[in-house]
Amino acid sequence: MFKKFAFILIVSFWMVNGVAAQSPNMMIPPFTMETASKFAAQAYSCILSEYPNKISHTMESDNDIALPRQLHPAFYGCYDWHSAVQGHWSLVKMIQQFPDLPQRNQIIDAINKNITDQNIQTEIAYFKQKGRTAFERPYGWAWLLKLTSELAKSNDPVQKEWFHRLYPLAETIKSLYYDYLPGLYYPIRRGVHENTAFGIAFALDYARAVGDKTFESFLIERAKFYFFNDRNIPASWEPEGEDFLSPSLVEADLMRRVLDRDEFVRWFKDFMPVYPYSLTYPAVVADREDPKGVNLDGLNLSRAWCMFELAKAIPDDSQTHRDLWQSGYRHAAEALPNVLSDNYGGTHWLASFAVYMFMTLSDIQQ
């Protein structure tokens, strides 16, 4: 009887302190080729689907009237421009992660047709036309730079060619950051497309991937200007009903890129002195048929990836580390079953969030 009681106490201790929760098989399935194939099928179909399409398009005259494929011959699918870019990113990541992915050849053919020198020049011309400087700012910008950064790190000849084709557009977008951020005195903190921290984070990944020290220094300076002095973030107010990013966590995810580990630990302690209950459990999605309501599935995935990334930077013996780890698994387990569905409002973009979440989880397990 005593042995049985002692065993129960030990198991309870493990569960409370996060030891049991750190097994990836306990709460969410592993990222297998079978799962990747399902995500890839969705993303592949999406990047080739011109309609439905939500165009965010400023027109100066009748001459600016055009079809999505004419306006954006590289990124015309997936409902909107940034989702098309996300779809390309997720496909690139999956063929990198799983070289024997069943759809590999189809994916390569599709990306080859979309990312051509001519199509990229058309995309660049679009950004340079009058009234287009705020197009996809900064969320779409960030994903385009993230896509380019993944290709920059690849040794695959095909992917290296895609990088060289895409690089001029990435550099065009880089120039937009230089124009935009110095004039942005106050950061935008909402958990949606305009979020400043998210926009800087992926841009910083790009700067480091291509070895652009000047751009890296600029982004680090801007990040510290906006966020270094933040204290007692009101994370208990989260989420709002249309969030797909956590304002508090995505800011912390940026700052762990910017600061060295010891400095980040001190910063995070002041930034979030108490881990809030609002981040412990996943956001509730009341209506997945609502194209904005389904954003909360994305929020649960992006919260998870931030939690996994932040757990790397927080000491392993801290309660915050355990809270982040356990909460990350809880959020991922809630969201993953909803990534693939019949609701196009979610399926046109959620797979990219799921893939990114799995990539951060894979990193932290190594």
N, C-alpha and C positions, 0 to 999 in steps of 0.2 A: 504493500500500500504506500509506504514511504517513497519507494523508488518511482512509483507511478506519479505521485504528487510532485516529486522533484523534477521528473521529465516534463510535466505540464508547466512548471515554473520556468524551466529553461526555454521551452518553445515559446512561451509568452514573452520572455525577455527578448528572444530573437526577433519576434514580430514587432514588438514595440520599438526596438532600437534599429530596425531596418535591415537586419542580417538576412532574414528570409525574403524580404522584398527585393533583395538585390539579385535574385535569380531571375533571368529574363524569361524563363519558361513559366513562372508562377502566375503572371498577370497578363502578359501579351505574347502573341506568337512570335517566333523568330522571323527575320526578313529572309525568306527563302526565294529561290528562283521561281517557284510556283506563284508566290505572292507578287514578286516583281513582274512576272508575265501578265498577271491580271491588271496591275497598275499600268504596265506598258501598253496593253491593248486599249485601255481607256485614253491614255495620253496620246497615243498614235492616232486614234480616231479623231481626237479633239483638234490636234494641230492641223488636220486636213479638212476640218469642218468650218466652212465660211459662215454658215448661218446656224442658229441665230447669232446676231452680231450687234453689240452695243458700241457705236462709234462715238468717240469723244473727239470732235473734229471742228476746228475753227475755220470758217470759210470767209474769204475776202471778196469772192465774186462767184458767178456761175461756173467759172472755170475750175473751181475747187470741188465741184460735185463729182464723186467717183465711188466705185464699189470698194468694199474692204480689201479685196485682193489687189486692186489697183493702187490704193493708198499705201498698203503695207504688204508687199508681195512676199516678204520673209515671215511676217508674224500676223497673219490675217485670221487665223482660226481661234477656237476656244473662247468665243464670245467677245473677248476684248484683247487688246494688244499685250498687256502684262501677263494675262493667263496663257497666251500663246508662247510667250518667252518662258514662263514657268514650265509649260509642257515640254518645250525643247530641253530645258535644264534637266528635268526629271528623266527624260529618255536618255540623255547623255550619261547621267549618273548610273542608270540601270545597266546600260551596256558596258560601262566601266566596271561595275560591281559584279556583273554576271556575263562574262564573255560568250557563254553558250546560250544566252537568252534566245528562245525560239524565234522571236520577231526581229532579231538583230539586223538581218539583211534588209527587211522592210523599213526599219527605223533609219538605217543608214541611207537608203534610197530617198526617203522622205526628207530628211534633213539636208541631203545633198541638193534636192530640188528647191528647198526653201532658202538655205543659206548659200547664195551665190554672190559673186562680186557685184553683178548688176542689181540684184535685189537689195543688197546692203547699201549700195549707192542711192537707191530710191528711198530707203529708210532714212539715210543721212540727209538727203535733200528735204524730206518732210520735216525733220527737226529744225532745219535751218530757215524754213519759210516764216514769214511774218506771222506773229500770233501763236507760234507753236512752242515757245520756250518753256511753258509750263506743262506741256503734254506729258502725261505719265509721271509727273514729279511727286515724290522721289521713288515711289514704289516700283514702277516699271523700270526706271533707271537702275535701281538696285538689282533687280532680277537680271537685267541684261548684263550688268557687270559680273554678277555671280555666274551666269552661264559662261561668259568669256573666261573667267578665272578658272573654271573647271577644265576648259579646253586648254588653257595655258599650261596646266600641270600635266597634261597627257603626253605620252610618248608614242601614241598610236598615230600612224601617218595620216589617216583620214581625219582624225580629230585635230591634228596639228594644222591641216589644211582649213578646217572649219574655223580654227582660231585666227588664222591669217586673214580669212575673209571677213570675220566679225570684228576684228580689232579696230578698224577705222570707225565703226559705229560706237564701239566702247569708248574710244578716245573723244569722239564727238560728245558723248554723254558726260565723260569726265570734265570736259570744258564747261558744261552746264552747271556742274557742282561748283566750280570756281566762280561762276556768275551768281549762283543762287545763295549759297550759304553765307557769304560775307554780309549780304543784305537781310538775312534772317536773324533778327536780334533775339527773338524768343523762339525756343523750339516748339514744335507741334507734337503734343504728347498723346493725342487720341489714338486708340487702338485700331486705326484704319489706314488707308493708303497713304495719307499725308504724314505719317509718323516719321519724325526726324531721325530718331535713334536707329530705326530699322534701315532707313536710307543710307546712313553713314556706315553701319556695320558691314553690309555686303560690299559697299564701295571700298572699305578698308581691306576686306578680303581680296578684292581685285588688285588694289595697289600692291599688296604683298605678293600676290601670285605673279605679277608681271615685273616686280622689282622696281616699282616707281616710288622712290623714297620721297620725292617732293610732294606727290599727291598724298602719300601716307602721312607725312608730317602735317600737311594742311588739314587732313581729316582728324587727326589726333588733337590738334589745336582746337578745332571746332567742337569736338566731342567734349573736351575738358571745359571749354567756354560755356557750353550749354548745361552740362550735367555734373561736373566735378563737385560742386558745392551743394548738391541736393541732399537733403536730410529728411528722415521720417516720411518717406513716400506714402501717400494715402492709399495704399493698395487695397485696403478694406472697402474702398468705393467700387472696385472692379467686380464684375465686368459691366460694361454698358451693353445694350441689347443688340448692337451690330458689330461688336468688336471681333476681329480675328487675330489681333495681337494684344498682348498684355502690356499696357504702358509701363508698368513697373519692371517687369521681367525683361522686356526687350531693351530697356535702357541699361539694366544690369548686364545683359548679354553683350551690349556694345562696350561697356566700361571694362569688362573682363578681357576684352581684346586690347584695350587702350593702356591699362595699368599693369605693372608687374604684379606677381601673385600676392606678395605681402601687402603692397599698397592697395590692391583690390580688396583683400580681406578686410582691411581697416575701413575702406570706403563703404563696402557693403554692410558692415556692422552699423555704421551711422545711417546709411540709406534705408535699411530695413531692420531696425533694432529687434523687432518681434516678427516672426513669420506669421502672416495673417491667416485667419481661418478661411477667408475668401479665396485663397490660392490653394488650400488643402484639397478641395474637391472640385471636380469638373463643373464647368458651366452647364446649365440645363438648357437644352434645345427644345423649346415648346412646339415649334412648327417648322419642320424641315422643308415644307413646300414654299415657305417664304424665302425668297432669294437673299434677303438680308439676315433673316433668322438663322439660316444654315451657316452663317459666318461663325457661329459659336462652336460648330464642329472644328472649324479651322483654328479657332482660339484654343481649344483643348489640345490640338496637335502642336501649335506654336508654343503654348505654355510648356508642354512636355519637353520640346527640344531645348528651350531656354533652361528649364530645370536640370536637364541632363548636362548641359554645358556648364552651368553654374556650379553643379556638384563637383566638377573637375577642379574648380578653383578654391573651393571651401575645404578646410581641413577635414579629413575623413572621420576624425573622432568627435566632430561637433554635432549637436542636435540639428543645426540648420542643414548640414550635409545630408543627414538622414531624412529630414523633412522634404528636402528637394528631391531626393531619390524616390521616396515613396510616392510623393505627389505626382512626379513625372510619370511613373508607371500607371498610376490611377487615371490620369488624364488620357494617356495613350490608349489604355484599355477601353475607355469610354468612347473614344472617337473613332478608332480603327474600323469597327464594324459598319460605320456609316460612310466610309470613303467611297465605296462603289455602290451606287443605287440607281434608281430610275429618275432621280431628281437632278436635272442638268445644272440647276443653280449651284449645286455643290460639286457634282462630278467633274465639271470642267476645270476645277483647280485643286480640289482637296488631295488628289494623289501626290501632287508636288510637295505639299506640306507633310504628307505621310512619309514620303521618301526622305525628305530632309530630317524628319524626326528619327527615322531608322538610322540614318548616317551618324547623327550625334550619339545615338544610343550605342552604335557599334564602336565608335571612338572611345566612349567611356568604359566599355567593357574590356578594352585591350590593356 
